[in-house]
């Protein structure tokens, strides 16, 4: 019994040391819009911005997102507030500049990242995304931006087109007119809506019925990157 208590104590002690801590260092590399490397005890530590998800480099606006982040922090001294460690071993946290700006919020505000609702319930990030979307900043200038998690899923499954083909599809496919008779399902967790022909139309979280595309968009939903309703 004493051994079990000791093991539990050690576990929570280590967790406390890792989570909720912070460190300050210089940004030595910017991998993409939401991932940077910051020096910590003479080691370049990879940091994934908490609560946000930027387009991958192979996607539309992926390069622009990386450039935005580089312009903000490359070579700068920042403070990282550690929130977690992801499955790839990366530190997940909030990044603060010397002037107090929060990089996580700045990139969403500029329209170069989504609020990553699957892993974050930060309402302020959702509000910043809505504001960027309504003013068509950054990636929201694209009529149908594909969320990076959908793009990654398509790539890993081998069912989606390559990055170049994704852009070709966008150029060649005209915008679909609103169809007042169409029925869409909105995924209340991911914030994505699907048309009836989509394989995810009846997913377990597709709980909201939407009668028009405009209703879906005005309700804050994003078009599915696979069926493109």
C-alpha positions as CSV (number, residue, x, y, z in Angstrom):
1,X,0.0,0.0,0.0
2,X,2.8,2.4,0.9
3,X,4.6,1.6,-2.4
4,X,1.4,2.4,-4.3
5,X,1.0,5.8,-2.5
6,X,4.7,6.6,-3.1
7,X,4.3,5.9,-6.9
8,X,1.2,8.0,-7.1
9,X,3.0,10.8,-5.3
10,X,6.0,10.7,-7.6
11,X,3.7,10.7,-10.7
12,X,1.8,13.8,-9.7
13,X,5.0,15.5,-8.6
14,X,6.6,15.0,-12.0
15,X,3.3,16.1,-13.7
16,X,3.3,19.3,-11.7
17,X,6.9,20.0,-12.6
18,X,6.1,19.6,-16.3
19,X,2.7,21.2,-16.6
20,X,2.0,24.7,-15.4
21,X,5.7,25.7,-15.7
22,X,7.2,28.3,-18.0
23,X,10.6,29.1,-19.6
24,X,12.1,31.9,-21.5
25,X,14.3,31.6,-24.5
26,X,15.1,32.7,-28.0
27,X,13.2,31.4,-31.0
28,X,15.7,29.7,-33.3
29,X,13.3,28.1,-35.8
30,X,9.8,28.4,-37.2
31,X,8.5,25.1,-38.6
32,X,5.1,26.3,-39.6
33,X,2.4,28.7,-38.4
34,X,1.8,26.9,-35.1
35,X,5.1,25.2,-34.3
36,X,8.4,26.9,-33.3
37,X,11.6,26.0,-31.6
38,X,12.7,27.9,-28.5
39,X,16.0,27.5,-26.7
40,X,15.6,26.0,-23.2
41,X,18.6,25.1,-21.2
42,X,20.8,25.2,-24.3
43,X,18.5,22.9,-26.2
44,X,16.1,23.8,-29.0
45,X,12.8,22.7,-27.7
46,X,9.9,22.2,-30.2
47,X,6.8,24.1,-29.1
48,X,3.3,23.6,-30.5
49,X,1.0,26.5,-29.9
50,X,-1.8,25.5,-27.6
51,X,-5.4,25.7,-28.8
52,X,-4.8,26.7,-32.4
53,X,-4.2,24.9,-35.7
54,X,-2.6,26.5,-38.8
55,X,-2.8,25.3,-42.4
56,X,-0.1,22.8,-43.2
57,X,2.7,24.0,-45.5
58,X,1.2,22.0,-48.4
59,X,-2.1,23.7,-48.0
60,X,-3.3,27.1,-49.2
61,X,-2.1,29.8,-46.8
62,X,0.3,27.4,-45.1
63,X,3.3,29.4,-46.2
64,X,1.7,32.7,-45.3
65,X,0.9,31.4,-41.8
66,X,4.5,30.4,-41.4
67,X,5.7,33.8,-42.6
68,X,3.3,35.5,-40.1
69,X,4.7,33.6,-37.2
70,X,8.2,34.1,-38.4
71,X,7.6,37.9,-38.6
72,X,6.3,37.9,-35.1
73,X,8.9,35.8,-33.2
74,X,11.8,34.6,-35.3
75,X,15.0,35.5,-33.4
76,X,12.9,37.0,-30.6
77,X,13.0,36.1,-26.9
78,X,9.7,34.7,-25.8
79,X,8.2,33.1,-22.8
80,X,6.5,29.7,-23.1
81,X,3.7,28.8,-20.6
82,X,3.7,25.0,-20.8
83,X,0.2,23.4,-20.9
84,X,0.9,19.8,-22.0
85,X,3.1,17.4,-24.0
86,X,1.6,16.0,-27.2
87,X,1.9,12.4,-28.6
88,X,4.9,13.5,-30.7
89,X,6.8,14.7,-27.6
90,X,6.4,18.4,-28.4
91,X,5.8,20.9,-25.7
92,X,2.3,22.4,-26.0
93,X,1.8,25.9,-24.6
94,X,1.1,29.6,-24.9
95,X,3.8,31.8,-26.3
96,X,4.2,35.4,-25.1
97,X,6.4,38.1,-26.7
98,X,8.3,40.6,-24.7
99,X,5.6,43.2,-25.2
100,X,3.0,40.8,-23.7
101,X,1.3,39.8,-26.9
102,X,0.1,36.2,-27.0
103,X,1.2,34.5,-30.2
104,X,-1.5,31.9,-30.1
105,X,-4.2,34.7,-30.1
106,X,-2.3,36.9,-32.6
107,X,-2.2,34.2,-35.3
108,X,-5.9,33.4,-35.0
109,X,-6.7,37.1,-34.9
110,X,-4.8,37.6,-38.1
111,X,-6.7,34.8,-39.8
112,X,-3.9,32.3,-40.1
113,X,-5.1,29.6,-37.7
114,X,-8.3,27.9,-36.6
115,X,-9.3,27.6,-33.0
116,X,-8.5,24.0,-32.4
117,X,-11.8,23.2,-30.6
118,X,-11.1,19.5,-30.4
119,X,-8.3,20.2,-27.9
120,X,-9.4,23.6,-26.5
121,X,-12.4,25.2,-24.9
122,X,-11.0,28.7,-24.9
123,X,-13.9,30.8,-25.9
124,X,-11.7,33.8,-26.6
125,X,-9.9,31.9,-29.4
126,X,-13.3,31.0,-30.9
127,X,-14.3,34.6,-30.8
128,X,-11.1,35.7,-32.5
129,X,-11.7,33.1,-35.2
130,X,-15.2,34.4,-35.8
131,X,-14.0,38.0,-36.1
132,X,-11.3,37.0,-38.5
133,X,-13.7,35.0,-40.6
134,X,-16.3,37.8,-40.7
135,X,-13.7,40.3,-41.9
136,X,-12.2,37.8,-44.3
137,X,-8.6,38.0,-42.9
138,X,-5.8,35.7,-43.9
139,X,-7.0,32.2,-44.9
140,X,-10.7,33.4,-44.7
141,X,-10.2,35.2,-48.0
142,X,-10.5,31.7,-49.4
143,X,-14.1,30.8,-50.1
144,X,-13.6,27.2,-48.8
145,X,-10.6,26.9,-46.5
146,X,-9.9,23.3,-45.6
147,X,-9.3,22.8,-41.9
148,X,-5.8,21.3,-41.4
149,X,-7.0,18.3,-39.3
150,X,-9.3,17.3,-42.2
151,X,-6.4,17.8,-44.7
152,X,-4.1,15.6,-42.5
153,X,-6.8,12.9,-42.2
154,X,-7.2,12.8,-45.9
155,X,-3.5,12.6,-46.5
156,X,-2.9,9.8,-43.9
157,X,-5.9,7.7,-45.2
158,X,-4.6,8.0,-48.8
159,X,-8.1,9.0,-49.9
160,X,-7.4,12.7,-50.3
161,X,-5.7,14.4,-53.2
162,X,-2.1,15.6,-52.8
163,X,-1.5,19.2,-51.9
164,X,-1.1,20.3,-55.5
165,X,-4.3,18.6,-56.5
166,X,-6.2,20.2,-53.6
167,X,-5.4,23.6,-55.1
168,X,-6.3,22.4,-58.6
169,X,-9.7,21.2,-57.4
170,X,-10.3,24.6,-55.8
171,X,-9.5,26.5,-59.0
172,X,-11.5,24.2,-61.3
173,X,-14.6,23.8,-59.1
174,X,-17.0,26.7,-59.3
175,X,-18.6,27.9,-56.1
176,X,-21.8,25.9,-55.4
177,X,-25.0,28.0,-55.3
178,X,-27.2,27.8,-52.3
179,X,-29.9,25.2,-52.5
180,X,-32.9,26.0,-50.4
181,X,-34.0,22.4,-50.5
182,X,-30.7,20.9,-49.3
183,X,-30.3,19.5,-45.8
184,X,-27.0,19.6,-44.1
185,X,-25.8,18.1,-40.8
186,X,-23.5,20.2,-38.5
187,X,-21.0,18.5,-36.3
188,X,-21.4,20.3,-33.0
189,X,-18.0,19.2,-31.8
190,X,-15.7,20.0,-34.8
191,X,-17.8,22.9,-36.2
192,X,-17.9,21.2,-39.7
193,X,-21.1,20.7,-41.8
194,X,-21.7,17.9,-44.3
195,X,-24.0,17.4,-47.2
196,X,-26.2,14.3,-47.5
197,X,-23.8,12.5,-49.9
198,X,-20.9,12.7,-47.4
199,X,-19.8,9.6,-45.6
200,X,-19.7,11.7,-42.4
201,X,-23.2,13.0,-42.8
202,X,-24.6,10.9,-39.9
203,X,-21.5,11.0,-37.7
204,X,-22.2,10.7,-33.9
205,X,-21.7,14.4,-33.3
206,X,-23.6,15.6,-36.4
207,X,-26.5,16.7,-34.3
208,X,-27.7,19.9,-35.9
209,X,-29.9,20.0,-39.0
210,X,-29.3,22.9,-41.3
211,X,-31.6,23.7,-44.2
212,X,-29.3,26.0,-46.3
213,X,-25.7,26.5,-46.8
214,X,-26.0,30.1,-45.7
215,X,-27.6,29.0,-42.5
216,X,-24.7,26.7,-41.8
217,X,-22.1,29.4,-42.5
218,X,-24.0,32.0,-40.5
219,X,-24.2,29.5,-37.6
220,X,-20.4,29.4,-37.5
221,X,-20.0,26.0,-39.3
222,X,-17.2,25.3,-41.8
223,X,-17.7,23.3,-45.0
224,X,-16.4,19.7,-44.9
225,X,-13.1,19.5,-46.8
226,X,-14.1,16.1,-48.3
227,X,-17.7,16.6,-49.6
228,X,-17.4,20.4,-50.0
229,X,-21.0,21.3,-49.5
